[in-house]
């Protein structure tokens, strides 16, 4: 059953996406609620899986992982077993930040973050190239990240445009 988010839920989600460490008191103040109803709404959003998890966003340069590559992956076969095997194996590579199954000229696109090109080359040969059913990869160096966010704007009117 799909739950409809009201404008207060949306304001709560926007505030928590901007700062997941807000206290309930501060969050309640920002969304114009008292502490108890705000806390109950947050708990409900967590219970229904709208809020999936909390975490820290790291500065890639500060942790020496600011080299980004996009990798297109073609598989030898794309039956259910091959896809499941690839999906499970790619999840085990921490340098793969994002893995997207694609409808197009290749099967997957990976966003890979490493220390430098030498680290990427080693990862490509030792892990990515050896993933189940991999036939071919094409790698693209990211020169600059113009925009990157995991923030989903939750407009008060419910429009997601």
Secondary structure, 3 states (H helix, E strand, C coil): CCCCCCHHHHHHHHHHHHCCCCCHHHHHHHHCCCHHHHHHHHHHHHHCCCCCCCCCCCCCCCCCCCEEEEEEEEECCCCHHHHHHHHHHHCCCCCEEEEEECCCCCCEEEEEEECCHHHHHHHHHHCHHHCCCEEEEEEEECCCCCCCCCCCCCCCCCCCC
